[in-house]
Amino acid sequence: MDLDLRLVRYFTVVAECGNFGRAATRLHLAQPSLSRQIQRLEAQLGVRLLDRSPQGSSLTEAGQAFLPRARILLQEAEQAARTARAAVQAPTLTVGCGEGLVITGWVQELRRRHPDSQVRTRHLDWRDTGALAEGRVDALVTYRPVPVPTDGFQVTGLHEEPRVLVMSTSHPLAQEQAVSMRALSDEHLVGCISSPVLWSTPKPVGHRPAPPPPAIDDSYQDKLELIATGHCVAVFPAGDRRPAVREDIALVPVIDVEPCEVVLVTRADDPNPLLGSLDEVARTSLGTAPQVPRATGTAPTPAPYSPGRAAATVRVHER
């Protein structure tokens, strides 16, 4: 039987998302087209892999049996392709970069050290968890928690970043030099899985009612609009400088919350000769945490930090 690996990959993404709409968004396909491709795969195999319902999709018994083998098939195919390319081509390296991280400097250093090689970058949405396993990137720079299974991968810690409160410039805390999580005790912070950002539930502002909470598919800019209008706040890693370009958003250091860790993730069995140099450059170039932005104003008297203080004073939930 000749299986189309593209269809096999589509199936694994639908299985991971549990929903054709979210899978289509990740794959940059129209949902009807994705549904037809899955039907083609099911026709090739002669079995139904997924049960569809208005609530989403679920694996059939055949789908549950096929999924682990499908993942192995994709990994083996990618490994075979990498090995073949390495035998006849100049080394290439594609580095995936998680949202909010900037790796321009050390990518330039890699190109300087290896002028005959090709070093590329691919900036990834935090929901794109399959880029490394599927071979679309050779390495991934991201925040913990690592958005891939750790089996078969090597995870190297690079540095820790403090966090900042991101809010409207009209917020009462916008002019402080630093804030404590105790000042946010009335906020309901929501953390997205695989993302280091904590968003607060939107609240009314004056006579304006609270808008709906940001949906998982809302863009980053849509969420910044909620912050800029004063309806919510967020806690970001200090290295994420995207909100700083807006004049209607203020950044203030948070003094008593655990930092975010930046890590480099690679496949443990990858023969790419550039990975050793990547590891060295990443350790030296990203080995120092970014400076925490400072706002003008009078700093509050900081209380001694004790682990777990944030969890005790601010309700944080994952979704």
N, C-alpha and C positions, 0 to 999 in steps of 0.2 A: 504494500500500500504506500502511495506517495502522499505524504502529509505536507500541507503548506504550512511552513513554520510561522508565517505571518498570522494565519488563522489560529494557530496554537497559542501564540502570544496574546491575541485578542481574548481568547477564552480565559487565560490566566488573569488578565486584568479585570474582566467582568467578575470572575470568582473572588478576587481580592476586594473589589468595590461593593459587591453584593447589589449592584444597581446598574442598569444599562446606561442611564443618563450620566452618572458620575464617571463610568468607564469611558463613555464616548467623549466626555470633556477631557479626560486625561490623554486619550489617544488622538485627540483633535479630529474626530470623525462625527458625522451626523448619526444620531441614534438609530434611525431606520437602516442606514447602511451597516452599522455594527451588528444589528440584529440579523440582517441577511447573511453576513459573514459567519456568524456563529451557526446559523442554520446550515450553511455549506459544510462546515466542519462536522456537524452532527450527521449530515447526509453521508459524508465520506466514511465516518466511523460506523454508521448504521445504528447509533444509539442516541438517546436524548441526554444531553449533558446538564441542562439547566431547566428548572421549572420557573416560568414567568408568572408574576402576579402584580396587581397594582401597588403592592408594598415593596416590590423589588424582585430579586432573583435568588434562587437557592440551588445548590448542587443536588442533582439526583445521585443515586448510588453509583451509577456509571461515572458521573462527573467527579465524585469524591475519589473514585479509584483512579481516574485519569489524571487528576490535577498534579499529584507529586511526580508522576512520570513525565508530564508535560513540562514541568519546571526543569527536571533533569535534562530533557531533550533540548530545551532552549539553551541551557548552560553549556551542554556539550557541543552544540552547534557553534556557539559563540567562541568557545575555547578552540575549536578546530579552525575557525576563521582567523582568530588572532595568531595562532601558531603558523598558519600558512602565510599570512601577511608578513610576519616577523622574519620569515626565511628569505624573502626576496625584496622587501621594501626597507627604506629608511625608517627608523623607529618613529611612531606617532604616539601621541598621548592626548587624550581628551579628559579634561578635569571638570567635573561637575561642581557647581558652586551653589550652596543653599541660599535662600532668600536673605538679603541684608548683609551678606559677606562680600568683601572686595578682595580679590586675589591678583589684581593687575601687576603689582610690583614683583611678586615672585614668579609669575608666569613669564614676565620679561627676563628675569634672571635665568630661568630654564632655557629660554630661547638663546640667550647669550652663551650659555655653557654648551649648548647642543645646536649649533647653527644649521646642521644638515638634517635635523629632525623637525617634525611638525608638532607643535604644541598648541592645542586648541582649548577653548573654554566653552562650557554650556551652563547657563544660569537656569536653575531648576526651581519650579514651584515646590513648596514644602510638601504638597500632596503627591508629588511624583516620586514614589518610593522605589520604583523598579528600575531606574536608569542604570544603576551599577550592576545589579544582578543580570539585567538583560543585555549588558555590553554596550549600551549607548554612551557610557562614560567609563574611563579606566580607573578613576579615583573620584572620591567625593569629599568635599570640605563642607562640613555641616555642624550644627549644634547637637549636643545630646538633648533628648534621647535619640540614638541613631535610628533613622527611619528604614533600616533593613535588618533582617535576621542576622545575628552575629556569627552563626555557624558558617565557616568557610570564608570569613572576612577578617581582616586585620584592622584594628581600631587603635589609632595613635592619638593621644591627647596633645594638643598644641598650646593652648592657653585658656585662661578663664577671663571672662568679661563681666564687669559689674553691670548693674541694671539701672535704667533711668525711667522716670515717670514721664509719659508723653501726654500732653493735655493742651487744651485751648489756652491762648495767651490771656484770656479773660478769667481763667480759673483762679480761685483764691490762693493756690499754692504756686502759681506760675513764676512769682518773683523770688521764691526761696532759693537759697544756695544748695540745700539738700532737704530731703523729706524722709520721714520714718513711715514704715508700713502702718503704724498706728494711726497716722493721719488719714488712711484710706479705709478705716474700719467700717464705714458706711457703704463702701463700694462692694459690688458682687463681681469678683474677678473670675473669668472663665479662661482656662488654658486649653488650647487645641493640641491634640496628640501630635507629636513629631514637630511641634512648633514651640519656640521658646517665649513667645509673646503671650502675655496675659491681657485679655480684653475685659472691660467692665460692662455689665448690662446697661444699656441706654436708660437714662433717667430724664424726666421732664425738665425743661429749662424755661423758667418764667411761665408764660402762658402757653408755651409750645409743648404739646404732649410728647411723650417718649416715642421715638420711632421703634420699629421692630428690631430685635437683636440681629446683628450681622449674621448672614447665612454662611455656611461653609463654602459656598461657591461665589460669595461676594469677592470682588477684587480688593487688593490691598488699598488702592486709592479710595474705593467706596468706604472702607473702614476708617481711613484717615479723615474723611469728610465728617463722620460722626464725632470724631475727636475735636476737629476744628470748630464745629458748631456748639461744643460744650456739652453734648449729650452723654459722652462717656470719656473714660481715660484708658490708658494702656500702660503696661510695664514692658519695656523693650530691652534687649541687650544694648550696651553702650556703643558697640561697634556698628550698629545699624543706623547709618546716618541719613536714611531716606526722609524721615520726618523733618530733619534740620533745614531742608531747602524751603520749607513753607514758613512764611512770616507770621501766619496765624496759629502756629503750633509752638509750644515751649517744651523744653527738655530739662528735667531736674534730676540729679542723682538720687537714688534710693539707698539709704545707708544700712538697712538691716534686712536684706533679702539675699538669699544664696545666689552666687554668680552663675552665669551660663558658661559651659565649657565648649570650646571649639575643637573639633576632632577631624582627623584625616582617616578616611576609610578606603581600603583597597581589598581586592580579592587575594586570598592567601596563596593561591596557586598561579597567579598571573606571571608569565615569563617576560613581560615587557621590561626591557633594560632601562627605561627611563624612570621607573618607579623608585629606584634607590636614590636617584638624584632629586626627584620630587620630594621624597621624605626629608632629605637633608635641607633642601631649600625651605620647605614648609616649616620645619622646626626653627630655623634661624629667622625667617622673615615674619612668621606669625607667632614667634615665641614671646612677644611682648604684648600685653593687653593694650587696647586703645585708651587714650585719655578720656576721662569722664567729662562730659560737657558741664560747664558751670553757668548757672543763671545768676543774675544780679539780685540783690536783696539781702536780707538778714537770715543767716542759717539758724534753724532750730537747734536747741541743745540736744545732741544725739544721746540716746540711751545706749548702754552697753549691749552689744549684740549677743544674743543667745540663740542657738539653733532651734528652729521650730517656732520662733516668734511670729513669723509671717503667717504660718498656718493657724496660729492661735488667734490672730487679730483680724485676718481677712479670709473670707470664705472663698476658697479656690476649688474649682471643679474642672474636670477634664471632659471634653466631648469629642 
